[in-house]
Amino acid sequence: MLSEKGIESIGYNIPRNFLNIIKLYLSNNKILKLNGIENFTNLTNFSISYNYIEDFNELIKISNPSQIQSLSVKGNLFNKNPQANVLIINCFKKYKI
């Protein structure tokens, strides 16, 4: 778990042995953007609650959205938009069979 570690970004310099993880918990950090998340191609569970993400479109950077079984985004800045839940559902809905 990488929650509450003061992490500000995911980045691209990720050790190869971490890229195969399926669960990534980055809640309660200081993340603004999801740059680098596309490298985690096996994610099924992803938590980025209580960060500083302003634009829900950052979620589009997830490389295999159809694999996501659990996504936690509560407490980010984009959640202030009253339509945030609908926008997120629609973003992932197009990838579900």
Secondary structure by P-SEA (a helix, b strand, c coil): ccccccccccccccccccccccccccccccccccccccccccccbbbbccccccccccccccccccccccccccccccccccaaaaaaaaaaccccc
